[in-house]
Amino acid sequence: MTRVKEILKERGITLNELAETLGVSRQALSRQVQGKMLIETAEKIAAALDVPLWQLFADPVVVSNDGTKLLCPHCGQPITIEVK
């Protein structure tokens, strides 16, 4: 399960609006959001929502309020991620 619907709600965007931005039908996008999503689709959704790809799949408990970093589910401290 992805966090796409949660991110849409946080940003005040509807699934219809995202589908229109991506140039796909709402039904097709809804099926992908609820089921198996191709990595190419996930990348397009992340780009359209202006979020890192990992945020679509992260547990909401470990994503900080500003959505820029992961939080440790045990201590609540930020986890630094370096991309090489």
mmCIF file of the N, C-alpha and C atoms, coordinates in Angstrom:
data_MODEL
# 
_entry.id   MODEL 
# 
loop_
_atom_site.group_PDB 
_atom_site.id 
_atom_site.type_symbol 
_atom_site.label_atom_id 
_atom_site.label_alt_id 
_atom_site.label_comp_id 
_atom_site.label_asym_id 
_atom_site.label_entity_id 
_atom_site.label_seq_id 
_atom_site.pdbx_PDB_ins_code 
_atom_site.Cartn_x 
_atom_site.Cartn_y 
_atom_site.Cartn_z 
_atom_site.occupancy 
_atom_site.B_iso_or_equiv 
_atom_site.pdbx_formal_charge 
_atom_site.auth_seq_id 
_atom_site.auth_comp_id 
_atom_site.auth_asym_id 
_atom_site.auth_atom_id 
_atom_site.pdbx_PDB_model_num 
ATOM 1   N N  . MET A 1 1  ? 0.840  -1.183 0.000   1.00 0.00 ? 1  MET A N  1 
ATOM 2   C CA . MET A 1 1  ? 0.000  0.000  0.000   1.00 0.00 ? 1  MET A CA 1 
ATOM 3   C C  . MET A 1 1  ? 0.881  1.240  0.000   1.00 0.00 ? 1  MET A C  1 
ATOM 4   N N  . THR A 1 2  ? 0.507  2.204  -0.771  1.00 0.00 ? 2  THR A N  1 
ATOM 5   C CA . THR A 1 2  ? 1.299  3.431  -0.858  1.00 0.00 ? 2  THR A CA 1 
ATOM 6   C C  . THR A 1 2  ? 0.658  4.547  -0.044  1.00 0.00 ? 2  THR A C  1 
ATOM 7   N N  . ARG A 1 3  ? 1.392  5.627  0.103   1.00 0.00 ? 3  ARG A N  1 
ATOM 8   C CA . ARG A 1 3  ? 0.902  6.803  0.818   1.00 0.00 ? 3  ARG A CA 1 
ATOM 9   C C  . ARG A 1 3  ? 0.352  7.854  -0.135  1.00 0.00 ? 3  ARG A C  1 
ATOM 10  N N  . VAL A 1 4  ? 0.111  7.502  -1.386  1.00 0.00 ? 4  VAL A N  1 
ATOM 11  C CA . VAL A 1 4  ? -0.304 8.491  -2.379  1.00 0.00 ? 4  VAL A CA 1 
ATOM 12  C C  . VAL A 1 4  ? -1.550 9.237  -1.922  1.00 0.00 ? 4  VAL A C  1 
ATOM 13  N N  . LYS A 1 5  ? -2.565 8.521  -1.482  1.00 0.00 ? 5  LYS A N  1 
ATOM 14  C CA . LYS A 1 5  ? -3.805 9.198  -1.062  1.00 0.00 ? 5  LYS A CA 1 
ATOM 15  C C  . LYS A 1 5  ? -3.561 10.131 0.120   1.00 0.00 ? 5  LYS A C  1 
ATOM 16  N N  . GLU A 1 6  ? -2.710 9.710  1.044   1.00 0.00 ? 6  GLU A N  1 
ATOM 17  C CA . GLU A 1 6  ? -2.392 10.549 2.202   1.00 0.00 ? 6  GLU A CA 1 
ATOM 18  C C  . GLU A 1 6  ? -1.660 11.820 1.753   1.00 0.00 ? 6  GLU A C  1 
ATOM 19  N N  . ILE A 1 7  ? -0.716 11.675 0.835   1.00 0.00 ? 7  ILE A N  1 
ATOM 20  C CA . ILE A 1 7  ? 0.022  12.838 0.336   1.00 0.00 ? 7  ILE A CA 1 
ATOM 21  C C  . ILE A 1 7  ? -0.913 13.767 -0.434  1.00 0.00 ? 7  ILE A C  1 
ATOM 22  N N  . LEU A 1 8  ? -1.815 13.194 -1.226  1.00 0.00 ? 8  LEU A N  1 
ATOM 23  C CA . LEU A 1 8  ? -2.795 14.019 -1.942  1.00 0.00 ? 8  LEU A CA 1 
ATOM 24  C C  . LEU A 1 8  ? -3.628 14.832 -0.959  1.00 0.00 ? 8  LEU A C  1 
ATOM 25  N N  . LYS A 1 9  ? -4.086 14.187 0.098   1.00 0.00 ? 9  LYS A N  1 
ATOM 26  C CA . LYS A 1 9  ? -4.909 14.867 1.096   1.00 0.00 ? 9  LYS A CA 1 
ATOM 27  C C  . LYS A 1 9  ? -4.120 15.995 1.765   1.00 0.00 ? 9  LYS A C  1 
ATOM 28  N N  . GLU A 1 10 ? -2.848 15.714 2.122   1.00 0.00 ? 10 GLU A N  1 
ATOM 29  C CA . GLU A 1 10 ? -2.001 16.730 2.748   1.00 0.00 ? 10 GLU A CA 1 
ATOM 30  C C  . GLU A 1 10 ? -1.835 17.952 1.852   1.00 0.00 ? 10 GLU A C  1 
ATOM 31  N N  . ARG A 1 11 ? -1.788 17.725 0.539   1.00 0.00 ? 11 ARG A N  1 
ATOM 32  C CA . ARG A 1 11 ? -1.542 18.808 -0.411  1.00 0.00 ? 11 ARG A CA 1 
ATOM 33  C C  . ARG A 1 11 ? -2.812 19.405 -0.989  1.00 0.00 ? 11 ARG A C  1 
ATOM 34  N N  . GLY A 1 12 ? -3.971 18.848 -0.632  1.00 0.00 ? 12 GLY A N  1 
ATOM 35  C CA . GLY A 1 12 ? -5.234 19.372 -1.141  1.00 0.00 ? 12 GLY A CA 1 
ATOM 36  C C  . GLY A 1 12 ? -5.441 19.095 -2.613  1.00 0.00 ? 12 GLY A C  1 
ATOM 37  N N  . ILE A 1 13 ? -4.920 17.963 -3.085  1.00 0.00 ? 13 ILE A N  1 
ATOM 38  C CA . ILE A 1 13 ? -5.050 17.575 -4.485  1.00 0.00 ? 13 ILE A CA 1 
ATOM 39  C C  . ILE A 1 13 ? -5.944 16.347 -4.560  1.00 0.00 ? 13 ILE A C  1 
ATOM 40  N N  . THR A 1 14 ? -6.809 16.303 -5.547  1.00 0.00 ? 14 THR A N  1 
ATOM 41  C CA . THR A 1 14 ? -7.667 15.128 -5.707  1.00 0.00 ? 14 THR A CA 1 
ATOM 42  C C  . THR A 1 14 ? -6.986 14.110 -6.621  1.00 0.00 ? 14 THR A C  1 
ATOM 43  N N  . LEU A 1 15 ? -7.462 12.882 -6.539  1.00 0.00 ? 15 LEU A N  1 
ATOM 44  C CA . LEU A 1 15 ? -6.965 11.825 -7.411  1.00 0.00 ? 15 LEU A CA 1 
ATOM 45  C C  . LEU A 1 15 ? -7.254 12.179 -8.872  1.00 0.00 ? 15 LEU A C  1 
ATOM 46  N N  . ASN A 1 16 ? -8.406 12.801 -9.111  1.00 0.00 ? 16 ASN A N  1 
ATOM 47  C CA . ASN A 1 16 ? -8.745 13.246 -10.468 1.00 0.00 ? 16 ASN A CA 1 
ATOM 48  C C  . ASN A 1 16 ? -7.729 14.252 -10.990 1.00 0.00 ? 16 ASN A C  1 
ATOM 49  N N  . GLU A 1 17 ? -7.347 15.208 -10.156 1.00 0.00 ? 17 GLU A N  1 
ATOM 50  C CA . GLU A 1 17 ? -6.370 16.215 -10.573 1.00 0.00 ? 17 GLU A CA 1 
ATOM 51  C C  . GLU A 1 17 ? -5.014 15.588 -10.876 1.00 0.00 ? 17 GLU A C  1 
ATOM 52  N N  . LEU A 1 18 ? -4.593 14.644 -10.041 1.00 0.00 ? 18 LEU A N  1 
ATOM 53  C CA . LEU A 1 18 ? -3.324 13.965 -10.278 1.00 0.00 ? 18 LEU A CA 1 
ATOM 54  C C  . LEU A 1 18 ? -3.384 13.157 -11.565 1.00 0.00 ? 18 LEU A C  1 
ATOM 55  N N  . ALA A 1 19 ? -4.486 12.462 -11.781 1.00 0.00 ? 19 ALA A N  1 
ATOM 56  C CA . ALA A 1 19 ? -4.650 11.672 -13.008 1.00 0.00 ? 19 ALA A CA 1 
ATOM 57  C C  . ALA A 1 19 ? -4.564 12.578 -14.228 1.00 0.00 ? 19 ALA A C  1 
ATOM 58  N N  . GLU A 1 20 ? -5.203 13.737 -14.153 1.00 0.00 ? 20 GLU A N  1 
ATOM 59  C CA . GLU A 1 20 ? -5.172 14.687 -15.266 1.00 0.00 ? 20 GLU A CA 1 
ATOM 60  C C  . GLU A 1 20 ? -3.744 15.180 -15.516 1.00 0.00 ? 20 GLU A C  1 
ATOM 61  N N  . THR A 1 21 ? -3.015 15.463 -14.444 1.00 0.00 ? 21 THR A N  1 
ATOM 62  C CA . THR A 1 21 ? -1.625 15.904 -14.558 1.00 0.00 ? 21 THR A CA 1 
ATOM 63  C C  . THR A 1 21 ? -0.767 14.838 -15.232 1.00 0.00 ? 21 THR A C  1 
ATOM 64  N N  . LEU A 1 22 ? -1.034 13.570 -14.885 1.00 0.00 ? 22 LEU A N  1 
ATOM 65  C CA . LEU A 1 22 ? -0.252 12.463 -15.432 1.00 0.00 ? 22 LEU A CA 1 
ATOM 66  C C  . LEU A 1 22 ? -0.743 12.012 -16.804 1.00 0.00 ? 22 LEU A C  1 
ATOM 67  N N  . GLY A 1 23 ? -1.911 12.488 -17.204 1.00 0.00 ? 23 GLY A N  1 
ATOM 68  C CA . GLY A 1 23 ? -2.456 12.111 -18.501 1.00 0.00 ? 23 GLY A CA 1 
ATOM 69  C C  . GLY A 1 23 ? -3.004 10.698 -18.548 1.00 0.00 ? 23 GLY A C  1 
ATOM 70  N N  . VAL A 1 24 ? -3.554 10.246 -17.402 1.00 0.00 ? 24 VAL A N  1 
ATOM 71  C CA . VAL A 1 24 ? -4.168 8.912  -17.336 1.00 0.00 ? 24 VAL A CA 1 
ATOM 72  C C  . VAL A 1 24 ? -5.578 9.056  -16.767 1.00 0.00 ? 24 VAL A C  1 
ATOM 73  N N  . SER A 1 25 ? -6.377 8.003  -16.900 1.00 0.00 ? 25 SER A N  1 
ATOM 74  C CA . SER A 1 25 ? -7.725 8.070  -16.334 1.00 0.00 ? 25 SER A CA 1 
ATOM 75  C C  . SER A 1 25 ? -7.672 7.913  -14.821 1.00 0.00 ? 25 SER A C  1 
ATOM 76  N N  . ARG A 1 26 ? -8.675 8.448  -14.155 1.00 0.00 ? 26 ARG A N  1 
ATOM 77  C CA . ARG A 1 26 ? -8.750 8.318  -12.696 1.00 0.00 ? 26 ARG A CA 1 
ATOM 78  C C  . ARG A 1 26 ? -8.826 6.857  -12.301 1.00 0.00 ? 26 ARG A C  1 
ATOM 79  N N  . GLN A 1 27 ? -9.587 6.072  -13.063 1.00 0.00 ? 27 GLN A N  1 
ATOM 80  C CA . GLN A 1 27 ? -9.756 4.660  -12.751 1.00 0.00 ? 27 GLN A CA 1 
ATOM 81  C C  . GLN A 1 27 ? -8.427 3.913  -12.840 1.00 0.00 ? 27 GLN A C  1 
ATOM 82  N N  . ALA A 1 28 ? -7.657 4.178  -13.890 1.00 0.00 ? 28 ALA A N  1 
ATOM 83  C CA . ALA A 1 28 ? -6.359 3.515  -14.050 1.00 0.00 ? 28 ALA A CA 1 
ATOM 84  C C  . ALA A 1 28 ? -5.413 3.899  -12.918 1.00 0.00 ? 28 ALA A C  1 
ATOM 85  N N  . LEU A 1 29 ? -5.393 5.176  -12.573 1.00 0.00 ? 29 LEU A N  1 
ATOM 86  C CA . LEU A 1 29 ? -4.529 5.629  -11.496 1.00 0.00 ? 29 LEU A CA 1 
ATOM 87  C C  . LEU A 1 29 ? -4.969 5.031  -10.160 1.00 0.00 ? 29 LEU A C  1 
ATOM 88  N N  . SER A 1 30 ? -6.267 5.001  -9.924  1.00 0.00 ? 30 SER A N  1 
ATOM 89  C CA . SER A 1 30 ? -6.802 4.437  -8.686  1.00 0.00 ? 30 SER A CA 1 
ATOM 90  C C  . SER A 1 30 ? -6.396 2.978  -8.523  1.00 0.00 ? 30 SER A C  1 
ATOM 91  N N  . ARG A 1 31 ? -6.483 2.212  -9.605  1.00 0.00 ? 31 ARG A N  1 
ATOM 92  C CA . ARG A 1 31 ? -6.086 0.793  -9.555  1.00 0.00 ? 31 ARG A CA 1 
ATOM 93  C C  . ARG A 1 31 ? -4.613 0.660  -9.211  1.00 0.00 ? 31 ARG A C  1 
ATOM 94  N N  . GLN A 1 32 ? -3.784 1.514  -9.783  1.00 0.00 ? 32 GLN A N  1 
ATOM 95  C CA . GLN A 1 32 ? -2.349 1.427  -9.512  1.00 0.00 ? 32 GLN A CA 1 
ATOM 96  C C  . GLN A 1 32 ? -2.033 1.848  -8.081  1.00 0.00 ? 32 GLN A C  1 
ATOM 97  N N  . VAL A 1 33 ? -2.707 2.871  -7.598  1.00 0.00 ? 33 VAL A N  1 
ATOM 98  C CA . VAL A 1 33 ? -2.462 3.350  -6.233  1.00 0.00 ? 33 VAL A CA 1 
ATOM 99  C C  . VAL A 1 33 ? -2.862 2.279  -5.210  1.00 0.00 ? 33 VAL A C  1 
ATOM 100 N N  . GLN A 1 34 ? -3.932 1.559  -5.491  1.00 0.00 ? 34 GLN A N  1 
ATOM 101 C CA . GLN A 1 34 ? -4.432 0.557  -4.551  1.00 0.00 ? 34 GLN A CA 1 
ATOM 102 C C  . GLN A 1 34 ? -3.777 -0.811 -4.716  1.00 0.00 ? 34 GLN A C  1 
ATOM 103 N N  . GLY A 1 35 ? -3.169 -1.050 -5.859  1.00 0.00 ? 35 GLY A N  1 
ATOM 104 C CA . GLY A 1 35 ? -2.596 -2.363 -6.116  1.00 0.00 ? 35 GLY A CA 1 
ATOM 105 C C  . GLY A 1 35 ? -1.123 -2.293 -6.405  1.00 0.00 ? 35 GLY A C  1 
ATOM 106 N N  . LYS A 1 36 ? -0.709 -3.133 -7.340  1.00 0.00 ? 36 LYS A N  1 
ATOM 107 C CA . LYS A 1 36 ? 0.696  -3.163 -7.738  1.00 0.00 ? 36 LYS A CA 1 
ATOM 108 C C  . LYS A 1 36 ? 0.987  -1.993 -8.664  1.00 0.00 ? 36 LYS A C  1 
ATOM 109 N N  . MET A 1 37 ? 2.004  -1.232 -8.306  1.00 0.00 ? 37 MET A N  1 
ATOM 110 C CA . MET A 1 37 ? 2.347  -0.054 -9.081  1.00 0.00 ? 37 MET A CA 1 
ATOM 111 C C  . MET A 1 37 ? 3.689  -0.278 -9.777  1.00 0.00 ? 37 MET A C  1 
ATOM 112 N N  . LEU A 1 38 ? 3.751  0.026  -11.052 1.00 0.00 ? 38 LEU A N  1 
ATOM 113 C CA . LEU A 1 38 ? 5.009  -0.046 -11.772 1.00 0.00 ? 38 LEU A CA 1 
ATOM 114 C C  . LEU A 1 38 ? 5.937  1.058  -11.278 1.00 0.00 ? 38 LEU A C  1 
ATOM 115 N N  . ILE A 1 39 ? 7.232  0.781  -11.257 1.00 0.00 ? 39 ILE A N  1 
ATOM 116 C CA . ILE A 1 39 ? 8.184  1.782  -10.789 1.00 0.00 ? 39 ILE A CA 1 
ATOM 117 C C  . ILE A 1 39 ? 8.117  3.045  -11.634 1.00 0.00 ? 39 ILE A C  1 
ATOM 118 N N  . GLU A 1 40 ? 7.870  2.886  -12.926 1.00 0.00 ? 40 GLU A N  1 
ATOM 119 C CA . GLU A 1 40 ? 7.773  4.052  -13.800 1.00 0.00 ? 40 GLU A CA 1 
ATOM 120 C C  . GLU A 1 40 ? 6.596  4.939  -13.391 1.00 0.00 ? 40 GLU A C  1 
ATOM 121 N N  . THR A 1 41 ? 5.487  4.309  -13.037 1.00 0.00 ? 41 THR A N  1 
ATOM 122 C CA . THR A 1 41 ? 4.313  5.064  -12.582 1.00 0.00 ? 41 THR A CA 1 
ATOM 123 C C  . THR A 1 41 ? 4.611  5.744  -11.255 1.00 0.00 ? 41 THR A C  1 
ATOM 124 N N  . ALA A 1 42 ? 5.254  5.029  -10.344 1.00 0.00 ? 42 ALA A N  1 
ATOM 125 C CA . ALA A 1 42 ? 5.601  5.601  -9.042  1.00 0.00 ? 42 ALA A CA 1 
ATOM 126 C C  . ALA A 1 42 ? 6.515  6.812  -9.210  1.00 0.00 ? 42 ALA A C  1 
ATOM 127 N N  . GLU A 1 43 ? 7.465  6.717  -10.119 1.00 0.00 ? 43 GLU A N  1 
ATOM 128 C CA . GLU A 1 43 ? 8.365  7.846  -10.362 1.00 0.00 ? 43 GLU A CA 1 
ATOM 129 C C  . GLU A 1 43 ? 7.601  9.057  -10.888 1.00 0.00 ? 43 GLU A C  1 
ATOM 130 N N  . LYS A 1 44 ? 6.645  8.831  -11.787 1.00 0.00 ? 44 LYS A N  1 
ATOM 131 C CA . LYS A 1 44 ? 5.844  9.929  -12.331 1.00 0.00 ? 44 LYS A CA 1 
ATOM 132 C C  . LYS A 1 44 ? 4.974  10.561 -11.246 1.00 0.00 ? 44 LYS A C  1 
ATOM 133 N N  . ILE A 1 45 ? 4.385  9.718  -10.395 1.00 0.00 ? 45 ILE A N  1 
ATOM 134 C CA . ILE A 1 45 ? 3.547  10.241 -9.310  1.00 0.00 ? 45 ILE A CA 1 
ATOM 135 C C  . ILE A 1 45 ? 4.394  11.055 -8.339  1.00 0.00 ? 45 ILE A C  1 
ATOM 136 N N  . ALA A 1 46 ? 5.557  10.537 -7.957  1.00 0.00 ? 46 ALA A N  1 
ATOM 137 C CA . ALA A 1 46 ? 6.444  11.258 -7.035  1.00 0.00 ? 46 ALA A CA 1 
ATOM 138 C C  . ALA A 1 46 ? 6.852  12.603 -7.629  1.00 0.00 ? 46 ALA A C  1 
ATOM 139 N N  . ALA A 1 47 ? 7.172  12.615 -8.908  1.00 0.00 ? 47 ALA A N  1 
ATOM 140 C CA . ALA A 1 47 ? 7.559  13.870 -9.563  1.00 0.00 ? 47 ALA A CA 1 
ATOM 141 C C  . ALA A 1 47 ? 6.385  14.848 -9.584  1.00 0.00 ? 47 ALA A C  1 
ATOM 142 N N  . ALA A 1 48 ? 5.189  14.350 -9.907  1.00 0.00 ? 48 ALA A N  1 
ATOM 143 C CA . ALA A 1 48 ? 4.004  15.221 -9.966  1.00 0.00 ? 48 ALA A CA 1 
ATOM 144 C C  . ALA A 1 48 ? 3.658  15.793 -8.596  1.00 0.00 ? 48 ALA A C  1 
ATOM 145 N N  . LEU A 1 49 ? 3.917  15.012 -7.542  1.00 0.00 ? 49 LEU A N  1 
ATOM 146 C CA . LEU A 1 49 ? 3.622  15.475 -6.185  1.00 0.00 ? 49 LEU A CA 1 
ATOM 147 C C  . LEU A 1 49 ? 4.808  16.192 -5.547  1.00 0.00 ? 49 LEU A C  1 
ATOM 148 N N  . ASP A 1 50 ? 5.937  16.209 -6.271  1.00 0.00 ? 50 ASP A N  1 
ATOM 149 C CA . ASP A 1 50 ? 7.165  16.849 -5.785  1.00 0.00 ? 50 ASP A CA 1 
ATOM 150 C C  . ASP A 1 50 ? 7.606  16.270 -4.447  1.00 0.00 ? 50 ASP A C  1 
ATOM 151 N N  . VAL A 1 51 ? 7.641  14.936 -4.379  1.00 0.00 ? 51 VAL A N  1 
ATOM 152 C CA . VAL A 1 51 ? 8.126  14.236 -3.188  1.00 0.00 ? 51 VAL A CA 1 
ATOM 153 C C  . VAL A 1 51 ? 9.144  13.192 -3.624  1.00 0.00 ? 51 VAL A C  1 
ATOM 154 N N  . PRO A 1 52 ? 10.077 12.828 -2.733  1.00 0.00 ? 52 PRO A N  1 
ATOM 155 C CA . PRO A 1 52 ? 10.996 11.750 -3.071  1.00 0.00 ? 52 PRO A CA 1 
ATOM 156 C C  . PRO A 1 52 ? 10.220 10.440 -3.251  1.00 0.00 ? 52 PRO A C  1 
ATOM 157 N N  . LEU A 1 53 ? 10.710 9.593  -4.118  1.00 0.00 ? 53 LEU A N  1 
ATOM 158 C CA . LEU A 1 53 ? 10.038 8.326  -4.408  1.00 0.00 ? 53 LEU A CA 1 
ATOM 159 C C  . LEU A 1 53 ? 9.777  7.504  -3.150  1.00 0.00 ? 53 LEU A C  1 
ATOM 160 N N  . TRP A 1 54 ? 10.725 7.486  -2.219  1.00 0.00 ? 54 TRP A N  1 
ATOM 161 C CA . TRP A 1 54 ? 10.569 6.653  -1.025  1.00 0.00 ? 54 TRP A CA 1 
ATOM 162 C C  . TRP A 1 54 ? 9.352  7.053  -0.201  1.00 0.00 ? 54 TRP A C  1 
ATOM 163 N N  . GLN A 1 55 ? 8.948  8.328  -0.290  1.00 0.00 ? 55 GLN A N  1 
ATOM 164 C CA . GLN A 1 55 ? 7.805  8.768  0.517   1.00 0.00 ? 55 GLN A CA 1 
ATOM 165 C C  . GLN A 1 55 ? 6.502  8.099  0.115   1.00 0.00 ? 55 GLN A C  1 
ATOM 166 N N  . LEU A 1 56 ? 6.411  7.625  -1.123  1.00 0.00 ? 56 LEU A N  1 
ATOM 167 C CA . LEU A 1 56 ? 5.185  6.957  -1.553  1.00 0.00 ? 56 LEU A CA 1 
ATOM 168 C C  . LEU A 1 56 ? 4.993  5.625  -0.838  1.00 0.00 ? 56 LEU A C  1 
ATOM 169 N N  . PHE A 1 57 ? 6.076  5.067  -0.331  1.00 0.00 ? 57 PHE A N  1 
ATOM 170 C CA . PHE A 1 57 ? 6.016  3.732  0.255   1.00 0.00 ? 57 PHE A CA 1 
ATOM 171 C C  . PHE A 1 57 ? 6.361  3.693  1.738   1.00 0.00 ? 57 PHE A C  1 
ATOM 172 N N  . ALA A 1 58 ? 6.786  4.798  2.315   1.00 0.00 ? 58 ALA A N  1 
ATOM 173 C CA . ALA A 1 58 ? 7.195  4.838  3.712   1.00 0.00 ? 58 ALA A CA 1 
ATOM 174 C C  . ALA A 1 58 ? 5.987  4.776  4.642   1.00 0.00 ? 58 ALA A C  1 
ATOM 175 N N  . ASP A 1 59 ? 6.189  4.161  5.777   1.00 0.00 ? 59 ASP A N  1 
ATOM 176 C CA . ASP A 1 59 ? 5.174  4.131  6.826   1.00 0.00 ? 59 ASP A CA 1 
ATOM 177 C C  . ASP A 1 59 ? 4.965  5.569  7.295   1.00 0.00 ? 59 ASP A C  1 
ATOM 178 N N  . PRO A 1 60 ? 3.729  6.052  7.357   1.00 0.00 ? 60 PRO A N  1 
ATOM 179 C CA . PRO A 1 60 ? 3.486  7.449  7.749   1.00 0.00 ? 60 PRO A CA 1 
ATOM 180 C C  . PRO A 1 60 ? 4.061  7.795  9.113   1.00 0.00 ? 60 PRO A C  1 
ATOM 181 N N  . VAL A 1 61 ? 4.241  6.821  9.966   1.00 0.00 ? 61 VAL A N  1 
ATOM 182 C CA . VAL A 1 61 ? 4.776  7.057  11.306  1.00 0.00 ? 61 VAL A CA 1 
ATOM 183 C C  . VAL A 1 61 ? 6.226  7.524  11.237  1.00 0.00 ? 61 VAL A C  1 
ATOM 184 N N  . VAL A 1 62 ? 6.961  7.087  10.212  1.00 0.00 ? 62 VAL A N  1 
ATOM 185 C CA . VAL A 1 62 ? 8.379  7.416  10.155  1.00 0.00 ? 62 VAL A CA 1 
ATOM 186 C C  . VAL A 1 62 ? 8.688  8.610  9.254   1.00 0.00 ? 62 VAL A C  1 
ATOM 187 N N  . VAL A 1 63 ? 7.682  9.235  8.666   1.00 0.00 ? 63 VAL A N  1 
ATOM 188 C CA . VAL A 1 63 ? 7.899  10.412 7.835   1.00 0.00 ? 63 VAL A CA 1 
ATOM 189 C C  . VAL A 1 63 ? 7.656  11.648 8.692   1.00 0.00 ? 63 VAL A C  1 
ATOM 190 N N  . SER A 1 64 ? 8.623  12.578 8.672   1.00 0.00 ? 64 SER A N  1 
ATOM 191 C CA . SER A 1 64 ? 8.487  13.784 9.489   1.00 0.00 ? 64 SER A CA 1 
ATOM 192 C C  . SER A 1 64 ? 7.350  14.650 8.974   1.00 0.00 ? 64 SER A C  1 
ATOM 193 N N  . ASN A 1 65 ? 6.920  15.584 9.801   1.00 0.00 ? 65 ASN A N  1 
ATOM 194 C CA . ASN A 1 65 ? 5.806  16.459 9.422   1.00 0.00 ? 65 ASN A CA 1 
ATOM 195 C C  . ASN A 1 65 ? 6.085  17.259 8.165   1.00 0.00 ? 65 ASN A C  1 
ATOM 196 N N  . ASP A 1 66 ? 7.345  17.657 7.971   1.00 0.00 ? 66 ASP A N  1 
ATOM 197 C CA . ASP A 1 66 ? 7.633  18.434 6.762   1.00 0.00 ? 66 ASP A CA 1 
ATOM 198 C C  . ASP A 1 66 ? 7.921  17.527 5.569   1.00 0.00 ? 66 ASP A C  1 
ATOM 199 N N  . GLY A 1 67 ? 7.960  16.201 5.798   1.00 0.00 ? 67 GLY A N  1 
ATOM 200 C CA . GLY A 1 67 ? 8.086  15.247 4.714   1.00 0.00 ? 67 GLY A CA 1 
ATOM 201 C C  . GLY A 1 67 ? 9.458  15.171 4.075   1.00 0.00 ? 67 GLY A C  1 
ATOM 202 N N  . THR A 1 68 ? 10.463 15.774 4.715   1.00 0.00 ? 68 THR A N  1 
ATOM 203 C CA . THR A 1 68 ? 11.784 15.790 4.100   1.00 0.00 ? 68 THR A CA 1 
ATOM 204 C C  . THR A 1 68 ? 12.720 14.719 4.636   1.00 0.00 ? 68 THR A C  1 
ATOM 205 N N  . LYS A 1 69 ? 12.362 14.057 5.703   1.00 0.00 ? 69 LYS A N  1 
ATOM 206 C CA . LYS A 1 69 ? 13.266 13.052 6.254   1.00 0.00 ? 69 LYS A CA 1 
ATOM 207 C C  . LYS A 1 69 ? 12.484 11.950 6.946   1.00 0.00 ? 69 LYS A C  1 
ATOM 208 N N  . LEU A 1 70 ? 13.187 10.874 7.210   1.00 0.00 ? 70 LEU A N  1 
ATOM 209 C CA . LEU A 1 70 ? 12.600 9.764  7.958   1.00 0.00 ? 70 LEU A CA 1 
ATOM 210 C C  . LEU A 1 70 ? 12.856 9.967  9.437   1.00 0.00 ? 70 LEU A C  1 
ATOM 211 N N  . LEU A 1 71 ? 11.923 9.513  10.253  1.00 0.00 ? 71 LEU A N  1 
ATOM 212 C CA . LEU A 1 71 ? 12.099 9.535  11.692  1.00 0.00 ? 71 LEU A CA 1 
ATOM 213 C C  . LEU A 1 71 ? 12.184 8.098  12.192  1.00 0.00 ? 71 LEU A C  1 
ATOM 214 N N  . CYS A 1 72 ? 13.059 7.863  13.147  1.00 0.00 ? 72 CYS A N  1 
ATOM 215 C CA . CYS A 1 72 ? 13.191 6.539  13.731  1.00 0.00 ? 72 CYS A CA 1 
ATOM 216 C C  . CYS A 1 72 ? 11.885 6.196  14.450  1.00 0.00 ? 72 CYS A C  1 
ATOM 217 N N  . PRO A 1 73 ? 11.295 5.031  14.147  1.00 0.00 ? 73 PRO A N  1 
ATOM 218 C CA . PRO A 1 73 ? 10.033 4.672  14.798  1.00 0.00 ? 73 PRO A CA 1 
ATOM 219 C C  . PRO A 1 73 ? 10.188 4.356  16.276  1.00 0.00 ? 73 PRO A C  1 
ATOM 220 N N  . HIS A 1 74 ? 11.426 4.175  16.724  1.00 0.00 ? 74 HIS A N  1 
ATOM 221 C CA . HIS A 1 74 ? 11.661 3.838  18.131  1.00 0.00 ? 74 HIS A CA 1 
ATOM 222 C C  . HIS A 1 74 ? 11.935 5.069  18.991  1.00 0.00 ? 74 HIS A C  1 
ATOM 223 N N  . CYS A 1 75 ? 12.850 5.946  18.505  1.00 0.00 ? 75 CYS A N  1 
ATOM 224 C CA . CYS A 1 75 ? 13.222 7.103  19.328  1.00 0.00 ? 75 CYS A CA 1 
ATOM 225 C C  . CYS A 1 75 ? 12.679 8.423  18.800  1.00 0.00 ? 75 CYS A C  1 
ATOM 226 N N  . GLY A 1 76 ? 12.185 8.432  17.556  1.00 0.00 ? 76 GLY A N  1 
ATOM 227 C CA . GLY A 1 76 ? 11.631 9.651  16.973  1.00 0.00 ? 76 GLY A CA 1 
ATOM 228 C C  . GLY A 1 76 ? 12.657 10.623 16.427  1.00 0.00 ? 76 GLY A C  1 
ATOM 229 N N  . GLN A 1 77 ? 13.930 10.256 16.448  1.00 0.00 ? 77 GLN A N  1 
ATOM 230 C CA . GLN A 1 77 ? 14.982 11.115 15.939  1.00 0.00 ? 77 GLN A CA 1 
ATOM 231 C C  . GLN A 1 77 ? 15.093 10.989 14.419  1.00 0.00 ? 77 GLN A C  1 
ATOM 232 N N  . PRO A 1 78 ? 15.535 12.048 13.759  1.00 0.00 ? 78 PRO A N  1 
ATOM 233 C CA . PRO A 1 78 ? 15.692 11.996 12.296  1.00 0.00 ? 78 PRO A CA 1 
ATOM 234 C C  . PRO A 1 78 ? 16.746 10.972 11.885  1.00 0.00 ? 78 PRO A C  1 
ATOM 235 N N  . ILE A 1 79 ? 16.503 10.316 10.756  1.00 0.00 ? 79 ILE A N  1 
ATOM 236 C CA . ILE A 1 79 ? 17.439 9.387  10.175  1.00 0.00 ? 79 ILE A CA 1 
ATOM 237 C C  . ILE A 1 79 ? 18.008 10.050 8.922   1.00 0.00 ? 79 ILE A C  1 
ATOM 238 N N  . THR A 1 80 ? 19.323 10.158 8.854   1.00 0.00 ? 80 THR A N  1 
ATOM 239 C CA . THR A 1 80 ? 19.969 10.786 7.706   1.00 0.00 ? 80 THR A CA 1 
ATOM 240 C C  . THR A 1 80 ? 20.165 9.737  6.627   1.00 0.00 ? 80 THR A C  1 
ATOM 241 N N  . ILE A 1 81 ? 19.750 10.081 5.416   1.00 0.00 ? 81 ILE A N  1 
ATOM 242 C CA . ILE A 1 81 ? 19.898 9.194  4.272   1.00 0.00 ? 81 ILE A CA 1 
ATOM 243 C C  . ILE A 1 81 ? 20.767 9.903  3.260   1.00 0.00 ? 81 ILE A C  1 
ATOM 244 N N  . GLU A 1 82 ? 21.855 9.238  2.877   1.00 0.00 ? 82 GLU A N  1 
ATOM 245 C CA . GLU A 1 82 ? 22.756 9.798  1.872   1.00 0.00 ? 82 GLU A CA 1 
ATOM 246 C C  . GLU A 1 82 ? 22.598 9.008  0.602   1.00 0.00 ? 82 GLU A C  1 
ATOM 247 N N  . VAL A 1 83 ? 22.379 9.693  -0.510  1.00 0.00 ? 83 VAL A N  1 
ATOM 248 C CA . VAL A 1 83 ? 22.252 9.047  -1.807  1.00 0.00 ? 83 VAL A CA 1 
ATOM 249 C C  . VAL A 1 83 ? 23.593 9.171  -2.507  1.00 0.00 ? 83 VAL A C  1 
ATOM 250 N N  . LYS A 1 84 ? 24.130 8.042  -2.924  1.00 0.00 ? 84 LYS A N  1 
ATOM 251 C CA . LYS A 1 84 ? 25.442 8.055  -3.586  1.00 0.00 ? 84 LYS A CA 1 
ATOM 252 C C  . LYS A 1 84 ? 25.298 7.663  -5.015  1.00 0.00 ? 84 LYS A C  1 
# 
